[in-house]
Amino acid sequence: MTSRVCEVLNIKYPIIQGGMAWVSTAKLAAAVSESGGLGVIASGGRDADWLRSEIKKARKVTDKPIGVNIMLLSSNVDDVVKVSLEEKVDVVIFGAGNPAKYVDVFKENGTKVISVVASEIFAKRMESLGVDMIVAEGTEAGGHIGSVSTMVLVPAVVEAVSIPVVAAGGIATGKQIAASFMLGAEGVQIGTRFIATEECEVHPNYKEKVLKASTRDAVVTGRITGHPVRVLRNPLARELIKIDERCGTQEDIDKIATGSLKAAAVDGDLKRGSFMAGQSAAFAKKISPVNELLKELWCETIESLKKFESVDLEVER
């Protein structure tokens, strides 16, 4: 099976590991890249010196392409961009904003540029800027989300642009990867499932919450801010939902949520941590080594696609 995603990114499997702040470190990214996907280091919540160190760590482990996720809402975005350029990372993935001012400089640097979108209109805008591909991320995803489901968003974006489209949001199995291809995607981005891997360095409590999650345990918080976030249920999430329900303020949220993602990923604080995860957490049943997970995902993908080869269908015209 060929895919423009694999050709453009020079990877074996059309699978991109999601850039999850305080979760996607060099150890996880290098393991994904070495195993045939695209590993991504998340810069969100981190300073530029940390990012430079992590890029160097990853390159000691693998000579395969490595990506960096850049959150445009971050206050230190220019510093992160500077380090990514100086280290000549293979791929940058922009989220939570418009990367217009950075696209050309990365392209001139020889870096592939990907933009995460939540609408077909924004996808068209990104294509006009010259990005190499689009990640169409549905509302099922963890962390910052849009409002349109993956099932609807992906085919809409595929119809809107001519560059490769990567499906994201609610994808954690080979069957779901195969379904994404049926929608027109040429690759997938998977975040939550990679939390439950041996190489992911988050606190064990984070992994345990993912393993225990049902399809209804990933809830949406922070709607009043205009930048809603999907997290796993816990006392903090319940308080944040109450703030939304009473139409509270950004200040109300900041008082209880500042530093909560670090509290989850590093400290494993089950009460005050923000355990960002998508609805696909329900499909994570065990802690796996990254290389085994990627092989399992791809084998299930191929087996799912093969089922259609044996079906004799005629279309009435």
C-alpha positions as CSV (number, residue, x, y, z in Angstrom):
1,M,0.0,0.0,0.0
2,T,1.4,3.4,-1.0
3,S,0.6,6.7,0.5
4,R,1.7,10.3,-0.2
5,V,2.0,10.7,3.6
6,C,4.8,8.1,3.6
7,E,6.4,9.5,0.5
8,V,6.5,13.1,1.7
9,L,7.6,12.3,5.3
10,N,9.9,9.3,4.3
11,I,8.3,6.9,6.8
12,K,7.2,3.3,6.6
13,Y,3.7,3.5,8.1
14,P,1.4,6.5,7.4
15,I,1.0,7.0,11.1
16,I,2.0,10.2,12.9
17,Q,2.3,10.2,16.7
18,G,0.4,13.1,18.1
19,G,2.3,15.9,19.8
20,M,0.9,15.9,23.3
21,A,2.2,18.6,25.7
22,W,4.0,17.2,28.7
23,V,3.6,13.7,27.2
24,S,5.4,13.5,23.8
25,T,9.1,13.5,24.8
26,A,12.2,12.4,22.9
27,K,12.0,8.9,24.2
28,L,8.5,8.3,22.8
29,A,9.1,10.2,19.5
30,A,12.4,8.4,18.8
31,A,10.7,5.0,19.4
32,V,7.9,5.8,17.0
33,S,10.2,7.1,14.3
34,E,12.6,4.1,14.7
35,S,9.6,1.8,14.4
36,G,8.4,3.2,11.1
37,G,6.0,6.1,12.0
38,L,6.7,9.7,12.5
39,G,7.6,10.5,16.1
40,V,6.8,14.0,17.3
41,I,8.2,16.0,20.3
42,A,5.6,18.4,21.8
43,S,6.9,21.8,22.7
44,G,3.8,23.0,24.5
45,G,4.4,24.0,28.1
46,R,8.2,23.7,27.6
47,D,11.0,26.2,27.1
48,A,13.2,26.3,24.1
49,D,16.3,24.9,25.8
50,W,14.3,21.8,26.8
51,L,13.1,21.4,23.2
52,R,16.7,21.6,21.9
53,S,17.9,19.0,24.3
54,E,15.0,16.6,23.4
55,I,15.7,16.9,19.7
56,K,19.3,16.0,20.3
57,K,18.3,13.1,22.5
58,A,16.0,11.7,19.8
59,R,18.7,12.0,17.2
60,K,21.0,9.9,19.3
61,V,18.5,7.1,19.2
62,T,17.3,7.2,15.6
63,D,18.3,8.7,12.2
64,K,14.7,8.5,11.0
65,P,12.7,11.7,10.6
66,I,11.6,13.5,13.8
67,G,8.8,16.1,14.1
68,V,8.1,18.9,16.5
69,N,4.6,20.0,17.4
70,I,4.3,23.8,17.8
71,M,1.3,25.3,19.6
72,L,0.7,28.8,18.3
73,L,-1.1,29.8,21.4
74,S,2.2,29.4,23.4
75,S,3.8,32.6,24.7
76,N,7.2,31.4,23.7
77,V,6.3,30.3,20.1
78,D,9.0,32.4,18.5
79,D,11.7,30.8,20.7
80,V,10.4,27.4,19.8
81,V,10.4,28.2,16.1
82,K,14.0,29.5,16.4
83,V,15.2,26.3,17.9
84,S,13.3,24.1,15.4
85,L,14.9,26.0,12.6
86,E,18.4,25.9,14.1
87,E,18.2,22.2,14.7
88,K,16.7,21.6,11.2
89,V,14.0,19.3,12.4
90,D,12.5,17.2,9.6
91,V,8.8,18.1,10.2
92,V,6.9,20.7,12.1
93,I,3.2,20.4,13.0
94,F,1.4,23.6,13.8
95,G,-1.7,23.6,16.0
96,A,-4.0,26.1,17.7
97,G,-3.6,29.0,15.3
98,N,-2.5,30.2,11.9
99,P,1.1,29.5,11.1
100,A,1.2,31.9,8.1
101,K,4.2,33.9,9.3
102,Y,6.3,30.7,9.7
103,V,5.6,28.5,6.7
104,D,8.0,30.0,4.2
105,V,11.0,30.1,6.5
106,F,10.5,26.4,7.4
107,K,10.1,25.4,3.8
108,E,13.3,27.3,2.9
109,N,15.0,25.4,5.7
110,G,14.0,22.1,4.1
111,T,11.4,21.2,6.8
112,K,8.1,19.7,5.9
113,V,5.2,21.7,7.3
114,I,1.9,20.2,8.5
115,S,-1.1,22.2,9.9
116,V,-3.8,20.8,12.2
117,V,-7.3,22.1,11.2
118,A,-10.8,21.8,12.4
119,S,-12.6,23.0,9.3
120,E,-12.4,22.7,5.5
121,I,-12.3,26.5,5.2
122,F,-9.1,26.7,7.3
123,A,-7.7,23.7,5.4
124,K,-8.0,25.6,2.1
125,R,-6.3,28.6,3.7
126,M,-3.4,26.3,4.8
127,E,-3.1,24.8,1.3
128,S,-2.8,28.3,-0.2
129,L,0.1,29.0,2.2
130,G,2.0,26.0,0.8
131,V,1.9,23.5,3.7
132,D,2.8,20.0,2.8
133,M,-0.2,18.3,4.3
134,I,-3.2,18.8,6.6
135,V,-4.2,17.0,9.8
136,A,-8.0,17.1,10.0
137,E,-8.6,16.6,13.7
138,G,-12.2,15.7,14.8
139,T,-13.7,16.6,18.1
140,E,-13.1,13.1,19.4
141,A,-9.5,14.0,20.0
142,G,-7.8,14.7,23.3
143,G,-6.6,18.1,24.3
144,H,-7.7,21.2,22.4
145,I,-10.5,20.3,20.0
146,G,-12.9,21.7,17.4
147,S,-16.6,20.9,17.1
148,V,-16.9,18.7,14.0
149,S,-16.6,14.9,14.2
150,T,-13.8,13.0,12.4
151,M,-16.4,11.2,10.3
152,V,-17.7,14.5,8.9
153,L,-14.5,16.6,9.0
154,V,-12.1,14.3,7.1
155,P,-14.1,13.8,3.9
156,A,-15.0,17.5,3.9
157,V,-11.3,18.4,4.1
158,V,-10.3,15.8,1.5
159,E,-12.8,17.3,-0.9
160,A,-11.6,20.8,-0.2
161,V,-7.8,20.4,-0.8
162,S,-5.5,18.5,-3.1
163,I,-2.6,18.0,-0.7
164,P,-2.5,14.8,1.5
165,V,-4.9,14.7,4.4
166,V,-4.2,13.0,7.7
167,A,-7.2,11.9,9.9
168,A,-7.1,12.5,13.6
169,G,-9.4,12.2,16.6
170,G,-10.9,9.0,17.9
171,I,-8.3,6.7,16.2
172,A,-6.6,4.0,18.2
173,T,-7.1,0.7,16.2
174,G,-6.3,-0.7,12.8
175,K,-10.0,-0.8,12.0
176,Q,-10.3,2.9,12.7
177,I,-7.2,3.5,10.5
178,A,-8.8,1.6,7.7
179,A,-12.0,3.6,8.1
180,S,-10.0,6.8,7.9
181,F,-8.6,5.6,4.5
182,M,-12.2,5.0,3.4
183,L,-13.0,8.6,4.2
184,G,-10.2,9.7,1.9
185,A,-7.4,10.2,4.3
186,E,-3.9,9.1,3.3
187,G,-2.6,8.7,6.9
188,V,-3.6,9.1,10.5
189,Q,-2.4,10.9,13.6
190,I,-2.7,9.0,16.9
191,G,-2.2,10.5,20.3
192,T,-4.0,8.9,23.2
193,R,-3.1,5.3,22.3
194,F,0.6,6.2,22.5
195,I,0.2,7.2,26.2
196,A,-0.3,3.5,27.0
197,T,3.2,2.5,25.8
198,E,6.3,1.5,27.6
199,E,8.3,4.4,26.1
200,C,5.8,7.1,27.1
201,E,7.3,8.9,30.2
202,V,4.2,10.1,31.9
203,H,3.3,9.2,35.4
204,P,1.9,5.6,35.8
205,N,-1.4,7.1,37.1
206,Y,-1.9,8.8,33.7
207,K,-1.5,5.5,31.9
208,E,-3.8,3.8,34.3
209,K,-6.6,6.3,33.8
210,V,-6.3,5.8,30.0
211,L,-6.5,2.0,30.4
212,K,-9.6,2.3,32.6
213,A,-11.4,4.8,30.5
214,S,-14.7,4.1,28.7
215,T,-16.0,5.9,25.7
216,R,-17.9,8.4,27.9
217,D,-15.0,9.2,30.3
218,A,-13.3,11.8,27.9
219,V,-15.3,15.0,28.6
220,V,-15.0,18.5,27.2
221,T,-14.0,21.4,29.5
222,G,-13.3,25.1,29.0
223,R,-16.0,25.8,26.4
224,I,-16.4,29.3,27.7
225,T,-12.8,30.2,26.6
226,G,-13.4,29.4,23.0
227,H,-10.6,26.8,23.2
228,P,-12.3,23.7,24.6
229,V,-10.2,20.8,25.9
230,R,-11.1,17.1,26.2
231,V,-9.8,15.4,29.3
232,L,-10.6,12.3,31.4
233,R,-13.1,12.6,34.2
234,N,-11.8,13.5,37.7
235,P,-12.6,16.1,40.3
236,L,-10.8,18.9,38.4
237,A,-12.7,18.1,35.2
238,R,-16.0,18.2,37.1
239,E,-15.2,21.7,38.5
240,L,-14.3,23.0,35.1
241,I,-17.6,21.7,33.6
242,K,-19.4,23.5,36.4
243,I,-17.7,26.7,35.5
244,D,-18.9,26.3,31.9
245,E,-22.4,25.6,33.1
246,R,-22.6,28.8,35.1
247,C,-20.9,30.8,32.4
248,G,-17.8,31.6,34.4
249,T,-14.7,33.4,33.3
250,Q,-11.2,32.6,32.1
251,E,-10.0,33.8,35.4
252,D,-12.2,31.2,37.2
253,I,-10.6,28.5,35.0
254,D,-7.0,29.8,35.5
255,K,-7.4,29.7,39.3
256,I,-7.9,25.9,39.4
257,A,-6.4,24.7,36.1
258,T,-3.0,26.5,35.8
259,G,-0.3,23.9,35.9
260,S,-2.8,21.0,35.9
261,L,-1.4,19.3,32.8
262,K,2.0,19.0,34.4
263,A,0.3,17.9,37.6
264,A,-1.2,15.0,35.6
265,A,1.8,14.0,33.4
266,V,4.6,14.5,35.9
267,D,3.0,14.2,39.3
268,G,0.1,11.8,38.5
269,D,-2.2,14.0,40.7
270,L,-5.6,12.2,40.3
271,K,-7.6,15.0,41.8
272,R,-6.0,18.2,40.4
273,G,-4.3,16.9,37.2
274,S,-5.7,17.6,33.7
275,F,-5.5,14.1,32.1
276,M,-5.9,15.1,28.4
277,A,-7.1,12.2,26.3
278,G,-9.4,11.4,23.5
279,Q,-12.5,9.2,23.3
280,S,-10.3,6.5,21.8
281,A,-8.8,5.9,25.3
282,A,-11.5,3.2,25.5
283,F,-9.6,1.1,23.0
284,A,-6.3,1.1,24.9
285,K,-6.3,-2.2,26.8
286,K,-2.7,-2.7,27.7
287,I,0.7,-1.1,27.9
288,S,2.7,-2.0,24.8
289,P,6.2,-1.4,23.4
290,V,5.9,1.1,20.6
291,N,7.3,-1.2,17.9
292,E,4.8,-3.9,18.8
293,L,1.9,-1.4,18.8
294,L,2.8,-0.1,15.4
295,K,3.0,-3.6,13.9
296,E,-0.3,-4.6,15.5
297,L,-2.0,-1.4,14.2
298,W,-0.8,-1.9,10.7
299,C,-1.5,-5.6,10.5
300,E,-5.1,-4.9,11.7
301,T,-5.4,-2.1,9.1
302,I,-4.4,-4.4,6.3
303,E,-6.6,-7.2,7.4
304,S,-9.5,-4.8,7.6
305,L,-8.9,-3.4,4.1
306,K,-8.5,-6.9,2.7
307,K,-12.1,-7.7,3.7
308,F,-13.2,-5.4,0.9
309,E,-11.2,-7.2,-1.7
310,S,-13.3,-10.4,-1.4
311,V,-16.7,-8.6,-1.6
312,D,-18.3,-8.7,-5.0
313,L,-20.4,-5.5,-5.3
314,E,-22.1,-4.0,-8.3
315,V,-23.1,-0.4,-8.4
316,E,-26.3,0.4,-10.2
317,R,-26.1,3.5,-12.5
